[in-house]
Amino acid sequence: MKAKIVITPKKAVLDPQGKTVQTALEHMGFTGLSGVHVGKYLEIELTGSDVEAARKQIDEACHKILSNPVIEDYRFEIV
Amino acid sequence: MNFAVLQFPGSNCDQDCVHVLRNVMGHSARLLWHKENSLGDTDAVLVPGGFSYGDYLRTGAIARFSPVMQAVQAFAAQGGPVLGICNGFQILCEAGLLPGALIRNRSLQFRCEQVYLQTVTTASPFTNRCRPGQILRIPVAHGEGCFFADAETLAQMKANDQVLWRYVTAQGEATEMASPNGSLENIAGVCNAQRNVAGLMPHPERASEAILGGADGRLIFESLIHSLEEKKSARAA
């Protein structure tokens, strides 16, 4: 099994990276962009096959260390 | 006084802190490796700057789980003073010992320069030797120093007088240009509600001797030492 985790800056938090990437894209002629948000993607390889237990564990890891709840949101899937 | 200066893999201002505490301030200071479980005989803890754990994941995110940080949590819970400088500030925020978080500078640049700090309140162990509103000239050197807290947290912090320092111009104006990182309301340093834990992005240990271009940073160490001495004499009385 694998956990695929996406961590993104919260909407209320300044995202200067996203803003800079958006400006660069616009300079290159890409149109119709209303926002760019730069986050992180993590893949964690898991042993075992208990999806529920894995979900619980990954959720705890996301909350405790992988994301900072003050500035980031996270979502994940176990596949 | 006995100071413990923490040392993580990637700390790089630890020796400067020890130097200032020992040779400039004339107190006892020792380095404490991150794997230590106990602080020993310590009056105050300094969490120095650097790039602990290579800033991997987020600045300070991994250091906060070091064994020594458990001891710091317990020390702080009993009212022991803790000061985090730069990466130390980031670690204390990640550890939940200070409110808010420090994110990438708005300019995306690593900024290394002299800044002016306004002393927002003198009612703390870290500012009590400053005049109200006193402006300190101290250098910064960071890429992730933009302070953020949600509106509710910020309102609470202001109600509790927890903002200790703000970036201002030499004339004392908190303009956008005066801030090297785009911090919320030009916040440069804060303390917790109990006022015994504080953090700031600028480096007072790099501005404690005239030969280094300025000694305004000394006031922060003098404040801390003054409050420790007061505490000690109150205990003795």
Interface residues (C-beta under 8 A of the other chain):
Chain A: P9 A12 V13 L14 P16 Q17 T20 I65 L66 N68 V70 I71
Chain B: L57 R58 A61 I62 F65 C93 E94 G100 A101 I103 R104 N105 R106 S107 L108 C146 F148 A149 D150 A151 G182
